């Protein structure tokens, strides 16, 4: 499979070889055209420093996928340094609170996270009817009188279990009428995004089975955030993996470990690839595939169309903002 993709990428590069402005690595180009559905028109716009973005069709109910790319006129190390400083990188009016977990994590890492009634009200949380995603056994603890701040302990224990590969992870959310199994939802997403493993073989297994099957040279960290969205904020834990197999190219996968609302599972792929022959600019490619229970049920097609349109607009805005920040003279 990988060999065929790279061969297609080489053939595409030959077809466009007459364009002197075509300086996208041919393996990256193969991923863009074969898996992320970029058109020749979009690639031409990308060469002209335009931001390109589109939705990726999905036949799975509740699933949404988008992809975008841009050319950034600074070395890619500027982008990678920003990602590693995640609290600064994600700083925006919509990110209310954020923090990076230590290695190993401590409960103090969550000191900056506040749990307000808008985040979680334990008095109204019951099995099958709770306003955040929790397993039934945890919900019952809140029914017996646990304070809202105990949620931070639950979140911390989930992170520790995830990092250690031990028991204790939240395997099922029982907050609504239909149980949601986030690990199964994520694995299904990963199976539908083969682009993750094309440039870095072994990366899918790394993010699927973490901390087992760890990829040599991979850099991993987790962070938490509280963000504005919809009628109430949501709290998430995200796992970031960065792999730079060559000097010219780095690949990053981000995985939703926990979301208190809205998201069943989420996977993002980011590629930072030097322009051919010029490390002073790079191409940044971003693709995200998400599943959300709210996009199912009655009027699901209408909801997904609205969400898709908003996701494309948000992606363009975020890519543009990132480009401006990175290229801004210091």
Buried (B, 14 or more C-beta within 10 A) or exposed (E): EEEEBBEBBBEBBEEBEEEEEBBBBBBBBBBBBBBBBBEEEBBBBBBEEEBBBBBBEBEBEBBBBBBBBBBBEBBBEBBBEBBBEBBEBBEEEEBBBBBBBEEEBEEEBBEEBEBEEEBBBBEEBBBEEBBBBBBBEBBBBBBEEBEBEBBBEBBBBBBBBBBEEEEEBBEBBBBBEEEBBBBEBBBBBBEBBBBBBBBBEEBBBBBBEBEEEBBEEBBBBBBBBBBEEEEBBBBBBBBBBBBBBEEBBBBBBBBBBBBBBBBBBBBBBBBBBBBBEEEEBBBBBBBBBBBBBBBBEEEEEEBBEEBBEEBBEBBBEBBEEBBEBBEEEE
